[in-house]
Amino acid sequence: AKKWINIRKSYGNFYKVPRNQTKLTIMLENLGMNYDGRPHSGLDDSKNIARIAIRMLQDGCDLRVNEKIHGGQLMTVSSSVPLEGAPAPQMPRYRN
């Protein structure tokens, strides 16, 4: 993966909170959620991050790639840069 969404950056920018308010447990707490699972378990952390992302989408956040590796260097991606790649997934259409 050379491009990704840093959920901490997205959360901080969307909810207008300082970086020290973007730790996983604090983000969950501020959204009225409890941490599910064992802390620092990769799988449980991932599930909790997904819960935060879902909530952000429900709240109207447009999650976009905001970091990438270029030439071995970590770079911030501007939110004004057009999205690349496949189109957003669509809900399946059912035939009658």
RAVENNOR-V342517 format. One record per backbone hydrogen bond with DSSP energy under -1.0 kcal/mol. NH is the residue of the N-H (numbers start at 1). CO is the residue of the C=O. If there is no record, write none. Layout:
BEGIN
nh=NH co=CO
nh=NH co=CO
END
This chain:
BEGIN
nh=4 co=67
nh=7 co=5
nh=10 co=6
nh=11 co=7
nh=12 co=8
nh=13 co=9
nh=14 co=10
nh=15 co=11
nh=17 co=12
nh=21 co=18
nh=22 co=19
nh=27 co=23
nh=28 co=24
nh=29 co=25
nh=30 co=26
nh=31 co=27
nh=32 co=29
nh=33 co=28
nh=41 co=38
nh=45 co=41
nh=46 co=42
nh=47 co=43
nh=48 co=44
nh=49 co=45
nh=50 co=46
nh=51 co=47
nh=52 co=48
nh=53 co=49
nh=54 co=50
nh=55 co=51
nh=56 co=52
nh=57 co=53
nh=58 co=54
nh=59 co=55
nh=60 co=57
nh=61 co=56
nh=66 co=4
nh=67 co=4
nh=68 co=75
nh=69 co=2
nh=70 co=73
nh=73 co=70
nh=75 co=68
nh=77 co=66
nh=81 co=78
END
